[in-house]
């Protein structure tokens, strides 16, 4: 191989057997939240201002800039159906969803699927700070917990970091899971 880490698919699941419990992990491509008509500038994967007219992602993605928006919509529709089926058939003790964009990009979808299947945790990124949401009125998905892992893949953050570290900017999370 190339030595590069590659995910096995556009979206996928795996079951992990820990010493005294199991977790089904579901990995989703949520780029749909950053996809608009090619004429829309700004943050838009499909924007013609960010892509050459003859851009293509090859056989794994949109064949053209004109197909980009529709391709991501079809991908998301397929993932939604797949996730419902996977969660419906899960026999694991916990269900954890891992994705890039936080649930705040589509509260209705995440609230619905969390309530229907009792997802235990959603792990996300995109926003360059750390957040943990679990109990309390500020979590619209309660009892599903969700976190934003921070990191940001570089030196950008949502706010100014404090030199003493008294902030939620930058950083990475270390997550320890246990039965209870």
C-alpha positions as CSV (number, residue, x, y, z in Angstrom):
1,X,0.0,0.0,0.0
2,X,0.8,3.6,0.1
3,X,1.3,3.8,3.8
4,X,-1.6,6.1,4.2
5,X,-4.4,5.3,6.6
6,X,-7.6,4.7,4.6
7,X,-11.1,4.2,5.9
8,X,-12.7,1.0,4.7
9,X,-15.7,2.8,3.1
10,X,-17.5,6.1,2.8
11,X,-19.5,5.1,5.9
12,X,-19.1,1.9,7.9
13,X,-19.6,0.2,11.2
14,X,-17.6,-2.0,13.5
15,X,-18.3,-3.9,16.7
16,X,-15.7,-3.8,19.5
17,X,-15.8,-6.4,22.2
18,X,-14.3,-4.9,25.4
19,X,-13.7,-7.2,28.5
20,X,-17.2,-6.8,29.9
21,X,-19.3,-4.9,27.3
22,X,-19.6,-4.3,23.5
23,X,-19.9,-1.2,21.4
24,X,-21.2,-0.8,17.9
25,X,-19.4,2.2,16.3
26,X,-21.0,3.9,13.3
27,X,-18.8,6.2,11.1
28,X,-20.7,8.6,8.9
29,X,-19.8,11.1,6.2
30,X,-21.6,14.2,7.1
31,X,-20.2,16.4,4.4
32,X,-23.8,17.0,3.3
33,X,-23.8,19.9,5.9
34,X,-21.2,21.7,3.8
35,X,-22.7,21.1,0.3
36,X,-24.7,23.6,-1.7
37,X,-25.4,24.5,-5.3
38,X,-22.1,25.2,-7.2
39,X,-23.1,28.9,-7.5
40,X,-23.1,29.4,-3.7
41,X,-19.8,30.8,-2.5
42,X,-18.3,30.6,0.9
43,X,-18.0,27.3,2.8
44,X,-19.3,24.9,0.1
45,X,-17.4,21.7,-1.0
46,X,-19.2,22.0,-4.4
47,X,-18.6,25.7,-5.0
48,X,-17.4,26.5,-8.5
49,X,-15.1,29.2,-6.9
50,X,-13.2,26.4,-5.1
51,X,-13.2,23.8,-7.9
52,X,-12.1,23.8,-11.5
53,X,-14.9,23.5,-14.0
54,X,-13.8,20.0,-15.0
55,X,-13.2,18.8,-11.4
56,X,-14.0,15.2,-10.6
57,X,-13.5,12.9,-7.6
58,X,-13.2,9.9,-9.8
59,X,-15.2,6.7,-9.2
60,X,-15.5,7.3,-5.5
61,X,-17.3,10.6,-5.7
62,X,-19.1,13.1,-7.8
63,X,-18.2,12.8,-11.5
64,X,-18.5,16.5,-12.1
65,X,-19.0,19.8,-10.4
66,X,-22.6,19.8,-11.6
67,X,-23.2,16.4,-10.0
68,X,-21.5,17.3,-6.7
69,X,-24.6,18.6,-4.8
70,X,-26.8,15.7,-5.9
71,X,-24.0,13.1,-5.2
72,X,-23.7,14.2,-1.6
73,X,-27.5,14.3,-1.2
74,X,-27.8,10.7,-2.5
75,X,-24.9,9.6,-0.3
76,X,-26.6,11.1,2.8
77,X,-30.0,9.4,1.9
78,X,-28.2,6.1,1.6
79,X,-26.4,6.6,4.9
80,X,-29.6,7.5,6.7
81,X,-31.3,4.3,5.6
82,X,-28.2,2.3,6.4
83,X,-27.9,3.8,9.9
84,X,-31.5,3.0,10.7
85,X,-31.0,-0.6,9.7
86,X,-27.7,-0.9,11.6
87,X,-29.1,0.6,14.8
88,X,-32.3,-1.5,14.5
89,X,-30.2,-4.6,14.4
90,X,-27.6,-3.7,17.0
91,X,-27.2,-6.1,19.9
92,X,-24.3,-4.2,21.5
93,X,-24.5,-2.7,25.0
94,X,-23.6,0.8,23.6
95,X,-24.0,2.5,20.2
96,X,-21.6,5.3,19.3
97,X,-21.8,7.5,16.2
98,X,-18.5,9.1,14.9
99,X,-18.8,11.9,12.4
100,X,-17.3,15.2,11.4
101,X,-20.1,17.8,11.8
102,X,-21.8,18.2,15.3
103,X,-25.5,17.4,15.6
104,X,-26.3,21.1,15.8
105,X,-26.1,21.2,12.0
106,X,-29.4,19.1,11.9
107,X,-31.0,18.9,15.4
108,X,-34.2,17.3,13.9
109,X,-32.4,14.3,12.4
110,X,-30.1,13.7,15.4
111,X,-32.9,14.2,17.9
112,X,-35.1,11.8,16.1
113,X,-32.5,9.0,15.6
114,X,-31.2,9.4,19.2
115,X,-34.7,9.1,20.6
116,X,-35.7,6.2,18.4
117,X,-32.6,4.1,19.0
118,X,-31.1,5.4,22.2
119,X,-27.7,6.2,20.8
120,X,-25.3,6.6,23.8
121,X,-22.7,8.9,22.4
122,X,-22.0,11.0,19.3
123,X,-18.3,12.0,18.7
124,X,-17.7,14.9,16.3
125,X,-15.3,17.5,15.2
126,X,-15.4,20.4,12.8
127,X,-15.6,23.1,15.5
128,X,-12.1,23.8,16.7
129,X,-12.7,23.6,20.4
130,X,-13.7,21.0,22.9
131,X,-17.3,20.6,24.1
132,X,-19.0,17.9,26.2
133,X,-22.8,17.8,26.3
134,X,-24.6,15.2,28.4
135,X,-27.0,16.1,31.2
136,X,-28.9,19.3,31.6
137,X,-31.2,21.5,29.6
138,X,-28.5,22.7,27.2
139,X,-28.4,19.2,25.6
140,X,-31.3,18.8,23.1
141,X,-30.3,15.2,22.6
142,X,-30.4,14.1,26.2
143,X,-29.9,11.4,27.3
144,X,-27.6,10.9,24.2
145,X,-24.3,12.6,25.1
146,X,-22.3,14.3,22.3
147,X,-18.8,15.7,22.2
148,X,-16.7,17.9,20.0
149,X,-13.2,16.6,20.2
150,X,-11.2,19.8,19.5
151,X,-8.0,19.5,17.6
152,X,-8.9,21.2,14.5
153,X,-6.1,19.7,12.5
154,X,-4.0,22.9,12.7
155,X,-3.6,26.2,14.5
156,X,-7.1,27.5,14.0
157,X,-9.6,27.8,16.8
158,X,-13.0,29.3,17.4
159,X,-11.6,31.7,20.0
160,X,-8.4,32.9,21.5
161,X,-6.6,30.3,23.6
162,X,-5.5,31.2,27.1
163,X,-1.7,30.8,27.7
164,X,-2.5,29.0,31.0
165,X,-4.8,26.6,29.2
166,X,-8.0,27.8,31.0
167,X,-10.1,27.4,27.8
168,X,-11.6,24.9,25.4
169,X,-9.6,25.9,22.3
170,X,-7.2,23.6,20.4
171,X,-6.4,20.4,22.2
172,X,-7.4,16.8,21.8
173,X,-9.5,14.5,23.9
174,X,-8.6,11.2,25.5
175,X,-11.7,9.1,26.0
176,X,-11.9,6.2,28.5
177,X,-14.9,3.9,28.2
178,X,-16.0,1.5,31.0
179,X,-19.1,-0.6,31.7
180,X,-20.2,1.6,34.4
